[in-house]
Amino acid sequence: MPGSDRQWRRQTDQFDWFSNYLRERGMQPQWRWATFSFTVLLATLPVIMLSSP
């Protein structure tokens, strides 16, 4: 059992797989901008809602 635990911890996770996928296709800049845009949008919505009647 201890050997299988070490092997399990060394496996790549979804973050590594997704990062490699984006890097190989040259999509990292677009993904960064999309993530930034959605974060800004979701952060400003509560402020807008507070100022509305």
C-alpha positions as YAML, in Angstrom:
chain: A
units: angstrom
residues:
- id: 1
  name: MET
  ca: [0.00, 0.00, 0.00]
- id: 2
  name: PRO
  ca: [2.72, 2.60, 0.74]
- id: 3
  name: GLY
  ca: [4.15, 2.18, -2.76]
- id: 4
  name: SER
  ca: [0.81, 2.83, -4.42]
- id: 5
  name: ASP
  ca: [0.37, 5.95, -2.29]
- id: 6
  name: ARG
  ca: [3.67, 7.39, -3.53]
- id: 7
  name: GLN
  ca: [2.78, 6.54, -7.11]
- id: 8
  name: TRP
  ca: [-0.61, 8.22, -6.75]
- id: 9
  name: ARG
  ca: [0.97, 11.44, -5.45]
- id: 10
  name: ARG
  ca: [3.40, 11.60, -8.39]
- id: 11
  name: GLN
  ca: [0.66, 11.51, -11.03]
- id: 12
  name: THR
  ca: [-0.04, 14.69, -12.93]
- id: 13
  name: ASP
  ca: [-3.25, 16.42, -11.99]
- id: 14
  name: GLN
  ca: [-5.87, 18.17, -14.07]
- id: 15
  name: PHE
  ca: [-4.07, 21.52, -13.76]
- id: 16
  name: ASP
  ca: [-0.92, 20.11, -15.40]
- id: 17
  name: TRP
  ca: [-2.93, 18.45, -18.16]
- id: 18
  name: PHE
  ca: [-4.92, 21.61, -18.90]
- id: 19
  name: SER
  ca: [-1.84, 23.84, -18.80]
- id: 20
  name: ASN
  ca: [-0.03, 21.59, -21.27]
- id: 21
  name: TYR
  ca: [-3.09, 21.50, -23.53]
- id: 22
  name: LEU
  ca: [-3.28, 25.31, -23.66]
- id: 23
  name: ARG
  ca: [0.48, 25.70, -24.12]
- id: 24
  name: GLU
  ca: [0.67, 23.22, -27.01]
- id: 25
  name: ARG
  ca: [-2.11, 25.01, -28.87]
- id: 26
  name: GLY
  ca: [-0.86, 28.53, -28.15]
- id: 27
  name: MET
  ca: [-4.03, 29.41, -26.27]
- id: 28
  name: GLN
  ca: [-2.53, 30.59, -22.97]
- id: 29
  name: PRO
  ca: [-2.78, 34.34, -23.72]
- id: 30
  name: GLN
  ca: [-6.44, 34.06, -24.74]
- id: 31
  name: TRP
  ca: [-7.23, 31.97, -21.68]
- id: 32
  name: ARG
  ca: [-5.52, 34.49, -19.39]
- id: 33
  name: TRP
  ca: [-7.50, 37.37, -20.89]
- id: 34
  name: ALA
  ca: [-10.76, 35.43, -20.65]
- id: 35
  name: THR
  ca: [-10.08, 34.57, -17.01]
- id: 36
  name: PHE
  ca: [-9.14, 38.18, -16.24]
- id: 37
  name: SER
  ca: [-12.24, 39.53, -18.02]
- id: 38
  name: PHE
  ca: [-14.65, 37.23, -16.22]
- id: 39
  name: THR
  ca: [-13.01, 37.98, -12.88]
- id: 40
  name: VAL
  ca: [-13.34, 41.74, -13.42]
- id: 41
  name: LEU
  ca: [-16.93, 41.35, -14.59]
- id: 42
  name: LEU
  ca: [-17.92, 39.22, -11.61]
- id: 43
  name: ALA
  ca: [-16.14, 41.59, -9.21]
- id: 44
  name: THR
  ca: [-17.92, 44.67, -10.55]
- id: 45
  name: LEU
  ca: [-21.42, 43.21, -10.58]
- id: 46
  name: PRO
  ca: [-21.93, 43.45, -6.79]
- id: 47
  name: VAL
  ca: [-20.73, 47.07, -6.82]
- id: 48
  name: ILE
  ca: [-23.16, 47.91, -9.62]
- id: 49
  name: MET
  ca: [-25.98, 46.14, -7.80]
- id: 50
  name: LEU
  ca: [-25.27, 48.12, -4.61]
- id: 51
  name: SER
  ca: [-25.58, 51.41, -6.47]
- id: 52
  name: SER
  ca: [-28.83, 50.47, -8.22]
- id: 53
  name: PRO
  ca: [-32.19, 51.40, -6.67]
...
